[in-house]
Amino acid sequence: MRSVCLLLACWLVSHSGWAAEQRVDSDKWTRQYDRHFKKYSKRYFGPYYDWHWFKAQGIAESRLKPTAKSHRGAVGLMQILPSTYAEIKEKNPYFRDIQSPRWNIAAGIFYDRELYRRWQQQSEQERLYLAFASYNAGYGRIRRDYKRAPGPVTSWQHIEPYIPLETQNYVSRIRELKDTEQRLTPRWKKQRFTAK
């Protein structure tokens, strides 16, 4: 009986995705940048907005590594493209060095707010998911995919099948890190939906 329970426990852990990633508030993740996530989420989203969403995004982007650089040239904790950073600095000239964790986080959250404000008809939570998707794939791409979804789009689940698989997994990972989803199905095993 004991061996059956042990076997079942091993199977659940290996098939759940639960062991694959620790929640955003886990000791696995450094707290070194928390003050920046708190400060800039408060500044750009208000004092009652949960800053853990943006830390989860930073983990999804770079695993909180300030020296991270993507093959596309995105840099820093929030993986911001230099061209996007230049646009952000036009709107907010107080931002400094893109390589600095402080300014990279500030710019990422500022940009999240810009994207969040573009999605007006959805609930607060749906707007955040759409902002994260836009951050990952580009606002224009997500807007086109949004328009492809049939009928009135009332939830993230309604549009999710129409957006790129990489972006679906990106938003799912942020949600899992924030621990808002059950971790029963590994998100990387999702299949791409093909609309006709």
N, C-alpha and C positions, 0 to 999 in steps of 0.2 A: 504494500500500500504506500509506504514511504517513497519508494522508487517511482511509483506512478505519479505521485504528487510532485516530486522533483522534476520528472520528465515533463509534466504538464506546465509547471512554472517556467522551465527553460523554453518550451515551445511558445508560451505566451509572450515572454520577453523578446524572443527572436522574431516573432511575427507581428509585434504590435507597433514598432517604431518608437515606443516609449523610451527604450534604452538608448536610442540613437542620439537624442538631443536633450539637453537639460533646459528647464524653464529659465526665463529671463532673470528671475530672482535667485537662481541657484548660485552657490559659492563657486561653481565652475567658471563663471564669467566675472571678470574684473569689475570692481566698483570704482575704479580710478576715474572714469568719465561720467559717473552718475550725476555729479553736480552740473555738468554741462547739459546733459539730457533734461534734468529737472528745470534748469534756468530757461533754456530755449523753448521747451514745450510750454512752459508757463507764459513766456513772452509772446509766442506765436499762436497758441491754442487756448490760452486762458489758465487761471490758477487751479481749476478743478479737472483739467484733462489729465488722464493717466500717462505720465511720461514713460512708463515701461513699454508702451507701444513703439516708441522711437528707439529705445535701447534694443528691443527685439529686432527692429529694422536694421540697426547697426550690426547686430550679430549676424543677421541674414546676409547683409552686404559684405562684411569683411571679417566676421568673427571678432570684432572689436580690435582689429590690428590697424594702427594708424599709418603704417607703411605699406598697406595693401595697394596693389595696382592691378587693374584688370587688363586683359588683352586688348580692350577697346580704348584704354587710356584713362579710365575712371580711377580716381585716387582717394585715399584716406578711408577713415572709418565708415563714412556714408557713401563711398564710391561715387564721387561726383566727377563728371566730365569737365575738363577745363572750360569748354565752350559754355556749358550750363552755368558754371561758376561765374563766368564773365557776365552772363545775363543777370544772375542773382546780384552781382556787385553793382550793376547799373541801377537796380531798384533799391539796393541797400549798400551804399558805398562805404559803410563802416566795417564791413567784413575785410579781414586781412588775408593772411597766408592760407591757401587751400590745404597745405600740408599740415597745418596746426590742427590737432584734434578738436580744440575749442571751436575754431572757425569752420571746420569741416562739418561738425555736428550742427552748429548754428545754421549754416547754409542748407544742410539737408532738411532740417525741420522747417526752415523758412520756405523752402521749395515744396515740402509736403503741404504747407498751408496754402500756398499758391494753387496747387493742384486740387486740394480739398475744396477750395472756394469755387472752382469751376464746375463742381458737381452739385447742383442746387436742388434737384427734385427728390433726392434720396434721403433716407434717415441718416442720422449722424454716423452710425456704424457702417452703413453701406457706403457713405461718402469716403470714409477712411479707407476702406478696402479698395475703392476705385482710385483714390489718391495713390495708394501704394502700387497698384497695378500701373497707373500712369507714370509713376516714378521709375518703374522697371522697364516698361515697354514704350513709353512715350504717350502723352495725352492724346495726340491725333490718332494713334493706332487704337487705343482703348475706346475712344469716341466712335470710331468706325465700327469696331466690334460690338459696341453697345447698340448701335443702330441696326446691326444685323440680327440681333436677338428678336424673336417674334413677340408681338403683343407688348403691353406695357411692362417694362422691366421693374419689378418690385423688390428684388433681392439680389444679393451677390450671387447666389446659386443660379439664378436665372441667366445671368450674363457669363458666368464662369466658363461654361463649355465653349464659348465663342472666342475667348481670348487665347493667346499663345500658351502652350503647355508650360514653358519656362516661367511665364508670369503667373499662371495658376499655382505652380509649385512655390513660387516666391511668396505670394500672399498667404498660402497655406502654411508655409514655414514660419512666417511672422506670427500667424494666429496660434500655431502650435507652441512657439516659444513663449508667447503671452499666455498660453494654456487656456485658450478659449474653445478648443476643439478636442473631441475624444481622439486619442491616438491609437485607434484600432486598425486603421489602414495606412500603411506607409504611403506618403504622398508622392514619392518618386515612382511608384508603380502605377500611377494614374495613366490612363490611355487618352490620347488626343481625340476629341470629338470632331467629326468632320461634318460641317453643315453643307447642305446642297444649295 
